[in-house]
Amino acid sequence: CPAPGPGERRFGSPREPGRALMMGGSLTAMKSRRGHAAPHRKARPAWMTRPVWVAGLVTVMVAGLATAYAATAARLPSSVPFRSCGPSGRTTPGLPRDGRIALPDPDSGGVRAVAWCANGRFLASADGNSQAYVWSVATHALVAVLTDPNSRGVNAVAIRPDGTLLATGDANGHVYLWRPRARRPRRLTDPASRGVRALAFTPHGRYLAAADGNGRTYIWAVARRKTIATLRDPASRGVNAVAIRFDVKLLAAADANGSCYVWSLITHKVVAVLHDPGSRGVRAVAFAPNGRTLATGDGNGHVYLWQLGTAAGPRVLGDPATQGVRSVAFAPDGSYLAAADADGRVYIWDLTSYRIVEVLADSGSRGVSSVAFSPNGRLLAAGDGDGQTYLSDVTNIGIRALLTAAGQGSTVRTANSGHTAR
């Protein structure tokens, strides 16, 4: 074949489609002119006679669309109104008549943690498939998917009280800070990390506590993205959970060695060591709203209520047929305590009578890993190992207990403060 002239291409040019088709279809004729017999060939399919550049263009377009989709799924969409997620304007969405709904995580690896937005409009869940999901509580729709790069599974999630920041912590030791309208998250990393297990913002949102498998709790200054303190639990086997008191003076770290360490956030020193007798490792911790009571959940299936500042021993709440408590949460008014169990149930305790007043169970559960009351106390979110996040209406909690206690003159409170049933 003669060499292509200026501006010409041998196997087709988008600027000269006619020449491309001619050269692609006259190859045998050119061989005949050279004196070679043109071999008999079967007719090619139509798609094989198209110019090569078409296939290349299609490949580039498909790759571009895939990249754009991944980028969209990996950031918090601007349509999510997290800036309106402050404490004001709390709402209660509708639920089915049975008062419960399941929010399934696509391709889930098991829900490991849940966190509420401050006004209860959104719920975030951390999943073992390396993603965090944000749900609209009003519509029960998935509104954002946040993917941790190179993650080994998202273990923790927390939302700053003002709603302007969502934090995720994963098993490879990274903490990611997601902001509305931001294309990429900001990463907080500790080289000595063995995996982030829990996160907690301070009430004013300026600091973030990260519990690590290396036995340390890191206190990060969010604005500067630097650690201001590292709290090392003595003889630690890894920090499983962390909680901060409302006055930002105390931090509680639940350790796998069977103890809960209470730290002063002013002096960064241990002020109390709470040890569970016969412990299999403390897995959960939570401060009561009044700040005087601390609840810990143990692998032996017990919940301990500690009165801080006193020498009194803890009150022990035992879950029936338990396989270990994984998470605990107080109702906003402090009247109830929810305990998530590895047997797939959530036990709700009345903290006046210290009796179980409600049991939430799922037959297909692989163990409830996290539990949290909504800010107004009317809903309870529970993350399950089967990949489901359950929302339960607990407005009339305790009514079933009242029916069984009929004739005994019992008084049972509902989840909303100021309401009692006699």
HELIX and SHEET records of a PDB file:
HELIX    1   1 PRO A   17  GLY A   25  1                                   9    
HELIX    2   2 LEU A   27  ARG A   33  1                                   7    
HELIX    3   3 ALA A   46  THR A   49  5                                   4    
HELIX    4   4 VAL A   52  ALA A   73  1                                  22    
HELIX    5   5 PHE A   82  SER A   84  5                                   3    
HELIX    6   6 ILE A  399  THR A  404  1                                   6    
SHEET    1   A 4 ARG A 100  PRO A 104  0                                        
SHEET    2   A 4 GLN A 388  ASP A 393 -1                                        
SHEET    3   A 4 LEU A 379  ASP A 384 -1                                        
SHEET    4   A 4 VAL A 368  PHE A 373 -1                                        
SHEET    1   B 4 VAL A 111  TRP A 116  0                                        
SHEET    2   B 4 PHE A 122  ASP A 127 -1                                        
SHEET    3   B 4 GLN A 131  SER A 136 -1                                        
SHEET    4   B 4 ALA A 141  THR A 147 -1                                        
SHEET    1   C 4 VAL A 154  ILE A 159  0                                        
SHEET    2   C 4 LEU A 166  ASP A 170 -1                                        
SHEET    3   C 4 HIS A 174  TRP A 178 -1                                        
SHEET    4   C 4 ARG A 186  THR A 189 -1                                        
SHEET    1   D 4 VAL A 196  PHE A 201  0                                        
SHEET    2   D 4 TYR A 207  ASP A 212 -1                                        
SHEET    3   D 4 ARG A 216  ALA A 221 -1                                        
SHEET    4   D 4 LYS A 226  ARG A 232 -1                                        
SHEET    1   E 4 VAL A 239  ILE A 244  0                                        
SHEET    2   E 4 LEU A 250  ASP A 255 -1                                        
SHEET    3   E 4 SER A 259  SER A 264 -1                                        
SHEET    4   E 4 VAL A 270  HIS A 275 -1                                        
SHEET    1   F 4 VAL A 282  PHE A 287  0                                        
SHEET    2   F 4 THR A 293  ASP A 298 -1                                        
SHEET    3   F 4 HIS A 302  GLN A 307 -1                                        
SHEET    4   F 4 ARG A 315  GLY A 318 -1                                        
SHEET    1   G 4 VAL A 325  PHE A 330  0                                        
SHEET    2   G 4 TYR A 336  ASP A 341 -1                                        
SHEET    3   G 4 ARG A 345  ASP A 350 -1                                        
SHEET    4   G 4 ARG A 355  ALA A 361 -1                                        
SHEET    1   H 2 VAL A 412  ARG A 413  0                                        
SHEET    2   H 2 THR A 420  ALA A 421 -1                                        
END                                                                             
